[in-house]
Amino acid sequence: MPPVRPVEWNPQLYKVSNKYARYMAANEHFDHVSKSGEDLGDRLDNIGYDWAKIGENLGVGYDDFFSVLDAWKKSPSHCKMLMDPDMTDMGLSKHKTYWVQSFSKEPLSIVATSAH
């Protein structure tokens, strides 16, 4: 895939990723959608996070970052998420062996405001 610009670390995406990694570990539930039906969009909406586009990579059974990253790079859908040129922000967390990487594109209102 072609190179893309670096994403920015986002503490809110980290917090959502961390909370969901802990949820999955506690519930032995590995899925983008929680048992109650919430997906990443719902989790971000619940904390008032304004987003234009989002995406998420999950992993389980990997002890270190380089192992899960290697698996994501070898998976076409996960690699596509890693290299999505629209994404501007990222948060990543691990709990036990559950990994959550959340991505977002800043909404136009935030981009327009920061340009002034």
C-alpha positions in Angstrom: 0.0 0.0 0.0 1.2 3.5 -0.6 2.7 5.6 2.3 0.3 7.8 4.2 0.9 10.7 6.6 1.5 9.9 10.3 -1.6 9.8 12.5 -1.6 11.8 15.8 -1.9 10.1 19.2 -5.3 10.9 20.6 -6.0 10.4 24.4 -9.7 10.0 23.9 -9.2 7.2 21.4 -6.7 5.7 23.8 -9.3 5.8 26.6 -12.0 4.2 24.4 -9.5 1.5 23.2 -8.4 0.8 26.8 -12.0 0.5 28.1 -13.0 -1.8 25.3 -9.8 -4.0 25.6 -10.7 -4.4 29.3 -14.3 -5.2 28.5 -13.4 -7.9 26.0 -10.9 -9.5 28.4 -13.4 -9.4 31.3 -16.2 -10.9 29.2 -14.0 -13.2 27.0 -15.8 -11.5 24.1 -13.7 -10.8 20.9 -15.8 -8.8 18.4 -16.1 -5.2 17.1 -19.6 -5.1 18.6 -20.1 -5.6 22.3 -22.7 -8.1 23.7 -25.1 -5.1 24.2 -24.7 -4.1 20.5 -22.4 -1.1 20.8 -19.8 -0.6 18.2 -16.9 1.9 18.0 -19.2 4.7 16.8 -21.5 4.2 19.8 -18.5 4.1 22.2 -17.2 7.4 20.8 -20.7 9.0 20.7 -21.1 8.0 24.4 -18.1 10.1 25.4 -19.1 13.0 23.1 -16.3 12.5 20.6 -16.9 14.3 17.3 -15.8 12.1 14.4 -16.2 12.1 10.6 -14.8 8.6 9.9 -13.7 5.8 12.2 -12.1 2.4 12.1 -10.8 -0.2 14.5 -8.3 -3.1 14.6 -8.7 -5.8 17.2 -6.2 -8.5 18.2 -6.1 -11.3 20.7 -3.4 -13.7 21.9 -0.4 -11.4 21.2 1.9 -10.6 24.0 3.7 -7.7 22.4 3.0 -4.8 20.1 5.3 -6.0 17.3 3.5 -9.4 17.1 0.0 -7.9 16.8 1.3 -5.3 14.3 2.8 -8.0 12.2 -0.5 -9.9 12.2 -2.4 -6.7 11.2 0.1 -6.0 8.4 -0.4 -9.5 7.0 -4.2 -9.2 7.1 -5.6 -7.3 4.1 -8.5 -5.7 6.0 -6.3 -4.7 9.0 -3.5 -3.4 6.8 -6.0 -1.3 4.9 -7.1 0.2 8.2 -3.5 0.9 9.2 -2.8 2.6 5.9 -6.1 4.5 5.4 -5.1 8.0 4.2 -8.2 9.6 5.6 -7.4 8.8 9.2 -5.8 11.6 11.3 -5.9 10.2 14.9 -5.2 7.0 16.7 -5.4 5.4 20.1 -4.1 1.9 21.0 -4.4 -0.2 24.2 -3.8 -3.7 25.4 -5.3 -5.5 28.4 -4.0 -9.1 29.0 -3.7 -10.3 25.4 -6.6 -8.2 24.0 -5.6 -5.3 21.7 -7.7 -2.4 20.5 -6.5 0.2 18.0 -9.0 2.9 17.2 -8.7 5.4 14.4 -10.7 8.5 13.5 -10.8 11.3 10.9 -11.3 14.7 12.4 -14.6 16.2 11.5 -14.6 19.1 9.1 -15.7 21.5 11.8 -12.5 20.8 13.8 -10.2 21.0 10.8 -11.8 24.3 9.7 -11.5 25.7 13.2 -7.8 24.7 13.6 -7.0 26.3 10.2 -7.8 29.8 11.5 
